Amino acid sequence: MNSLTHFNQAGEAHMVDVGEKASTVRLAIAEGMITMQPETLSLIMEGGHKKGDVLAIARIAGIMAAKKTSDLIPLCHPLMLSHLSVDLTPLPDKGAVHCQATVKTTGQTGVEMEALTAVQIALLTVYDMCKAVDRGMTMESVRLKKKAGGKSGIWERN
């Protein structure tokens, strides 16, 4: 196993120097879901929520969050993202909303944190908008599905 890169020789946290790395196309796909009562999911799907289109607002929140990842996670590099999508899909058979974020850039470091942040914040936004009717919602299975680019190449979850 490799060592943790965000610590220097003295064990102090530091921002990784990516200045010597090659600039390559970087891609990350993350996913997660939020489970809820069937009635809550129906409200979302029918657009009957008083606060508006829950999924549209969650999508925008996820996009905004990905763009602000370096402001939220102390040792992340600020990145110029070239593509970012956040897709939210109701899953009536599971009483859930699935979220998938795809992030792309050309640069010297990956975009895994941006994709994961987009998913988390999109799901948190669904929770925030629906908590008045369902405080028992659960966010789960937030994870990286795929990353590509850089010297480590492609990694994909089985």
Secondary structure, 3 states (H helix, E strand, C coil): CCCCCCECCCCCECCCCCCCCCCEEEEEEEEEEEECCHHHHHHHHHCCCCCCCHHHHHHHHHHHHHHCHHHHCCCCCCCCCCEEEEEEEEECCCCEEEEEEEEEEEECCCCHHHHHHHHHHHHHHHHHHHCCCCCCCEEEEEEEEEEECCCCCCEECC
